[in-house]
């Protein structure tokens, strides 16, 4: 159970860092381009930077959750778990 919780937290962290954060930044730049070409309202451009900073903080929280779950795995195994990522 402890290992599954830790593994899920690591997967969420990696997904957010490798997929969601870059896509959120890309959406922000697309909103600007769409506005410049008259395809989107100014509100989209103004809203994008507000939404993007929340995504990296979610990735950081997921990484912290993975770190927090690691001691339970160590206790279940009876020895420190060697993990290259963290």
Buried (B, 14 or more C-beta within 10 A) or exposed (E): EBBEBBEBBBEBBBEBBEEBBEEBBEBBEBBBEBBEEEEBEEEBBEEBEEEBEEBBEBBEBBBEBBBEBBEBBEEEEEEEBEEEEE
